[in-house]
Amino acid sequence: MNVLEEQVISTECERLKEVMDPDQLAAQAALFKVLGDLNRVKIMHVLTVYERLCVYEISRLIDATVATTSHHLITLRKHGIIRSEKEGKHVIYSLDSQLVSKFIDLANRMRGRCPKCGKIHEC
């Protein structure tokens, strides 16, 4: 059983071609891939709490090696999620946008959705 009639599907396909730019969709997919790593999510959480940290501090807080943490920081910086600035011998990292905090809040709320009814439950 089809929900949409064939003519509606054809019309929608043409309309969506204008809205769904392949380059933009590829960029969004790349961003979700970056955000899909547990250590990177930990780094984002830590930076929402402490705002400005060096690689050593972040590595200790997320329980990872400095090398692993540095690798993830480079990836996050390359995708515009965090920024870095040199202070003496240290590089200090911070979130590049408050949108990351909002994204984390959204993910937390979505996690609370009931798999049966789809509603958000306060636990």
PyRosetta script that sets phi, psi and omega in degrees:
from pyrosetta import init, pose_from_sequence

init()
pose = pose_from_sequence("MNVLEEQVISTECERLKEVMDPDQLAAQAALFKVLGDLNRVKIMHVLTVYERLCVYEISRLIDATVATTSHHLITLRKHGIIRSEKEGKHVIYSLDSQLVSKFIDLANRMRGRCPKCGKIHEC")
pose.set_psi(1, 123.9)
pose.set_omega(1, 177.6)
pose.set_phi(2, -89.9)
pose.set_psi(2, 138.8)
pose.set_omega(2, 177.9)
pose.set_phi(3, -82.1)
pose.set_psi(3, -40.4)
pose.set_omega(3, 179.5)
pose.set_phi(4, -104.5)
pose.set_psi(4, 145.8)
pose.set_omega(4, 176.0)
pose.set_phi(5, -75.9)
pose.set_psi(5, 155.5)
pose.set_omega(5, -175.9)
pose.set_phi(6, -58.1)
pose.set_psi(6, -40.0)
pose.set_omega(6, 179.7)
pose.set_phi(7, -64.5)
pose.set_psi(7, -38.9)
pose.set_omega(7, 178.4)
pose.set_phi(8, -65.6)
pose.set_psi(8, -41.6)
pose.set_omega(8, 178.8)
pose.set_phi(9, -61.5)
pose.set_psi(9, -45.6)
pose.set_omega(9, 179.0)
pose.set_phi(10, -60.2)
pose.set_psi(10, -45.5)
pose.set_omega(10, 178.9)
pose.set_phi(11, -62.1)
pose.set_psi(11, -44.4)
pose.set_omega(11, -179.4)
pose.set_phi(12, -66.1)
pose.set_psi(12, -37.2)
pose.set_omega(12, 177.8)
pose.set_phi(13, -59.2)
pose.set_psi(13, -44.0)
pose.set_omega(13, 179.3)
pose.set_phi(14, -65.7)
pose.set_psi(14, -41.8)
pose.set_omega(14, -180.0)
pose.set_phi(15, -65.7)
pose.set_psi(15, -41.3)
pose.set_omega(15, -177.9)
pose.set_phi(16, -69.7)
pose.set_psi(16, -26.9)
pose.set_omega(16, 176.3)
pose.set_phi(17, -60.2)
pose.set_psi(17, -34.9)
pose.set_omega(17, 179.3)
pose.set_phi(18, -73.8)
pose.set_psi(18, -33.4)
pose.set_omega(18, -174.9)
pose.set_phi(19, -86.5)
pose.set_psi(19, -38.0)
pose.set_omega(19, -174.6)
pose.set_phi(20, -96.3)
pose.set_psi(20, 83.7)
pose.set_omega(20, 178.0)
pose.set_phi(21, -69.5)
pose.set_psi(21, 122.9)
pose.set_omega(21, -177.2)
pose.set_phi(22, -57.2)
pose.set_psi(22, -37.2)
pose.set_omega(22, 179.1)
pose.set_phi(23, -67.6)
pose.set_psi(23, -40.4)
pose.set_omega(23, 178.9)
pose.set_phi(24, -67.5)
pose.set_psi(24, -41.2)
pose.set_omega(24, 178.0)
pose.set_phi(25, -63.9)
pose.set_psi(25, -39.1)
pose.set_omega(25, 177.9)
pose.set_phi(26, -64.8)
pose.set_psi(26, -39.9)
pose.set_omega(26, 178.4)
pose.set_phi(27, -65.9)
pose.set_psi(27, -40.0)
pose.set_omega(27, 177.7)
pose.set_phi(28, -65.3)
pose.set_psi(28, -41.9)
pose.set_omega(28, 178.4)
pose.set_phi(29, -62.7)
pose.set_psi(29, -40.6)
pose.set_omega(29, 178.2)
pose.set_phi(30, -63.5)
pose.set_psi(30, -40.6)
pose.set_omega(30, 178.3)
pose.set_phi(31, -63.8)
pose.set_psi(31, -43.9)
pose.set_omega(31, 178.1)
pose.set_phi(32, -64.0)
pose.set_psi(32, -33.5)
pose.set_omega(32, 176.5)
pose.set_phi(33, -64.7)
pose.set_psi(33, -42.4)
pose.set_omega(33, 177.6)
pose.set_phi(34, -61.6)
pose.set_psi(34, -43.9)
pose.set_omega(34, -177.8)
pose.set_phi(35, -73.7)
pose.set_psi(35, -10.4)
pose.set_omega(35, -176.2)
pose.set_phi(36, -85.3)
pose.set_psi(36, 6.4)
pose.set_omega(36, -178.8)
pose.set_phi(37, -99.5)
pose.set_psi(37, 131.6)
pose.set_omega(37, -176.0)
pose.set_phi(38, -59.6)
pose.set_psi(38, -44.7)
pose.set_omega(38, 179.8)
pose.set_phi(39, -64.0)
pose.set_psi(39, -36.0)
pose.set_omega(39, 178.9)
pose.set_phi(40, -68.9)
pose.set_psi(40, -37.6)
pose.set_omega(40, 176.0)
pose.set_phi(41, -64.4)
pose.set_psi(41, -41.4)
pose.set_omega(41, 176.6)
pose.set_phi(42, -60.0)
pose.set_psi(42, -44.2)
pose.set_omega(42, 179.4)
pose.set_phi(43, -59.6)
pose.set_psi(43, -45.0)
pose.set_omega(43, 179.9)
pose.set_phi(44, -62.2)
pose.set_psi(44, -42.2)
pose.set_omega(44, 178.0)
pose.set_phi(45, -61.1)
pose.set_psi(45, -46.9)
pose.set_omega(45, -179.1)
pose.set_phi(46, -60.1)
pose.set_psi(46, -41.3)
pose.set_omega(46, -178.9)
pose.set_phi(47, -74.1)
pose.set_psi(47, -18.9)
pose.set_omega(47, 172.9)
pose.set_phi(48, -74.6)
pose.set_psi(48, -28.1)
pose.set_omega(48, -179.2)
pose.set_phi(49, -85.4)
pose.set_psi(49, -47.4)
pose.set_omega(49, -172.4)
pose.set_phi(50, -101.2)
pose.set_psi(50, -11.7)
pose.set_omega(50, 175.2)
pose.set_phi(51, 66.0)
pose.set_psi(51, -49.1)
pose.set_omega(51, -176.1)
pose.set_phi(52, -136.8)
pose.set_psi(52, 117.7)
pose.set_omega(52, -178.5)
pose.set_phi(53, -144.0)
pose.set_psi(53, 155.5)
pose.set_omega(53, 172.8)
pose.set_phi(54, -92.2)
pose.set_psi(54, 169.3)
pose.set_omega(54, -175.3)
pose.set_phi(55, -60.2)
pose.set_psi(55, -38.8)
pose.set_omega(55, -179.9)
pose.set_phi(56, -62.5)
pose.set_psi(56, -45.9)
pose.set_omega(56, -180.0)
pose.set_phi(57, -62.2)
pose.set_psi(57, -44.5)
pose.set_omega(57, 179.5)
pose.set_phi(58, -62.4)
pose.set_psi(58, -45.4)
pose.set_omega(58, -177.9)
pose.set_phi(59, -60.1)
pose.set_psi(59, -40.1)
pose.set_omega(59, 178.4)
pose.set_phi(60, -66.1)
pose.set_psi(60, -42.0)
pose.set_omega(60, -176.8)
pose.set_phi(61, -70.3)
pose.set_psi(61, -28.9)
pose.set_omega(61, 179.6)
pose.set_phi(62, -100.9)
pose.set_psi(62, 2.1)
pose.set_omega(62, 178.2)
pose.set_phi(63, 58.8)
pose.set_psi(63, 54.7)
pose.set_omega(63, 177.7)
pose.set_phi(64, -137.2)
pose.set_psi(64, 164.2)
pose.set_omega(64, 177.2)
pose.set_phi(65, -71.1)
pose.set_psi(65, 159.6)
pose.set_omega(65, 176.6)
pose.set_phi(66, -62.0)
pose.set_psi(66, -39.5)
pose.set_omega(66, -179.8)
pose.set_phi(67, -63.1)
pose.set_psi(67, -46.0)
pose.set_omega(67, 179.1)
pose.set_phi(68, -63.7)
pose.set_psi(68, -45.0)
pose.set_omega(68, -179.8)
pose.set_phi(69, -62.1)
pose.set_psi(69, -43.6)
pose.set_omega(69, 179.3)
pose.set_phi(70, -59.8)
pose.set_psi(70, -42.9)
pose.set_omega(70, 177.8)
pose.set_phi(71, -58.4)
pose.set_psi(71, -46.0)
pose.set_omega(71, -178.8)
pose.set_phi(72, -69.6)
pose.set_psi(72, -36.1)
pose.set_omega(72, 177.4)
pose.set_phi(73, -63.3)
pose.set_psi(73, -40.1)
pose.set_omega(73, 177.7)
pose.set_phi(74, -60.9)
pose.set_psi(74, -44.3)
pose.set_omega(74, 179.2)
pose.set_phi(75, -63.1)
pose.set_psi(75, -45.5)
pose.set_omega(75, 179.8)
pose.set_phi(76, -64.0)
pose.set_psi(76, -38.7)
pose.set_omega(76, 179.3)
pose.set_phi(77, -68.0)
pose.set_psi(77, -41.9)
pose.set_omega(77, -179.9)
pose.set_phi(78, -59.8)
pose.set_psi(78, -31.0)
pose.set_omega(78, -179.2)
pose.set_phi(79, -96.3)
pose.set_psi(79, 10.0)
pose.set_omega(79, 173.7)
pose.set_phi(80, 75.7)
pose.set_psi(80, 17.8)
pose.set_omega(80, -178.6)
pose.set_phi(81, -86.9)
pose.set_psi(81, -35.6)
pose.set_omega(81, 176.3)
pose.set_phi(82, -127.1)
pose.set_psi(82, 166.1)
pose.set_omega(82, 174.7)
pose.set_phi(83, -128.5)
pose.set_psi(83, 162.9)
pose.set_omega(83, 180.0)
pose.set_phi(84, -134.5)
pose.set_psi(84, 151.0)
pose.set_omega(84, 174.5)
pose.set_phi(85, -145.3)
pose.set_psi(85, 141.8)
pose.set_omega(85, -178.1)
pose.set_phi(86, -83.5)
pose.set_psi(86, 130.3)
pose.set_omega(86, 174.7)
pose.set_phi(87, -130.1)
pose.set_psi(87, 99.0)
pose.set_omega(87, -175.7)
pose.set_phi(88, 64.7)
pose.set_psi(88, -124.0)
pose.set_omega(88, 179.6)
pose.set_phi(89, -84.6)
pose.set_psi(89, -12.1)
pose.set_omega(89, -173.0)
pose.set_phi(90, -103.3)
pose.set_psi(90, 151.0)
pose.set_omega(90, 170.6)
pose.set_phi(91, -105.5)
pose.set_psi(91, 125.4)
pose.set_omega(91, -177.8)
pose.set_phi(92, -104.3)
pose.set_psi(92, 131.2)
pose.set_omega(92, -178.0)
pose.set_phi(93, -108.2)
pose.set_psi(93, 145.8)
pose.set_omega(93, 175.9)
pose.set_phi(94, -150.9)
pose.set_psi(94, 163.2)
pose.set_omega(94, 176.9)
pose.set_phi(95, -68.5)
pose.set_psi(95, 143.8)
pose.set_omega(95, -179.2)
pose.set_phi(96, -85.9)
pose.set_psi(96, -11.1)
pose.set_omega(96, -175.6)
pose.set_phi(97, -158.1)
pose.set_psi(97, 147.8)
pose.set_omega(97, 173.8)
pose.set_phi(98, -72.0)
pose.set_psi(98, -11.6)
pose.set_omega(98, 178.2)
pose.set_phi(99, -62.1)
pose.set_psi(99, -29.9)
pose.set_omega(99, 179.3)
pose.set_phi(100, -63.3)
pose.set_psi(100, -42.8)
pose.set_omega(100, 177.2)
pose.set_phi(101, -61.1)
pose.set_psi(101, -42.0)
pose.set_omega(101, 178.9)
pose.set_phi(102, -65.9)
pose.set_psi(102, -37.7)
pose.set_omega(102, 179.0)
pose.set_phi(103, -64.7)
pose.set_psi(103, -41.8)
pose.set_omega(103, 178.1)
pose.set_phi(104, -64.2)
pose.set_psi(104, -42.3)
pose.set_omega(104, 177.0)
pose.set_phi(105, -60.4)
pose.set_psi(105, -43.1)
pose.set_omega(105, 178.4)
pose.set_phi(106, -61.6)
pose.set_psi(106, -44.5)
pose.set_omega(106, 179.1)
pose.set_phi(107, -61.3)
pose.set_psi(107, -39.0)
pose.set_omega(107, 178.0)
pose.set_phi(108, -65.0)
pose.set_psi(108, -41.3)
pose.set_omega(108, 178.7)
pose.set_phi(109, -66.7)
pose.set_psi(109, -39.8)
pose.set_omega(109, 179.7)
pose.set_phi(110, -65.9)
pose.set_psi(110, -34.0)
pose.set_omega(110, 178.9)
pose.set_phi(111, -61.1)
pose.set_psi(111, -29.2)
pose.set_omega(111, -178.6)
pose.set_phi(112, -82.7)
pose.set_psi(112, 7.0)
pose.set_omega(112, -179.8)
pose.set_phi(113, -73.5)
pose.set_psi(113, 139.1)
pose.set_omega(113, 177.0)
pose.set_phi(114, -74.2)
pose.set_psi(114, 127.5)
pose.set_omega(114, -178.6)
pose.set_phi(115, -66.4)
pose.set_psi(115, -20.3)
pose.set_omega(115, -179.0)
pose.set_phi(116, -86.5)
pose.set_psi(116, -47.0)
pose.set_omega(116, -174.7)
pose.set_phi(117, -106.3)
pose.set_psi(117, -13.9)
pose.set_omega(117, 178.3)
pose.set_phi(118, 80.4)
pose.set_psi(118, 0.7)
pose.set_omega(118, -179.9)
pose.set_phi(119, -84.7)
pose.set_psi(119, 152.8)
pose.set_omega(119, 177.2)
pose.set_phi(120, -83.8)
pose.set_psi(120, 127.2)
pose.set_omega(120, 178.4)
pose.set_phi(121, -109.1)
pose.set_psi(121, 136.6)
pose.set_omega(121, 174.7)
pose.set_phi(122, -86.3)
pose.set_psi(122, 114.7)
pose.set_omega(122, -179.5)
pose.set_phi(123, -105.4)
pose.dump_pdb("model.pdb")
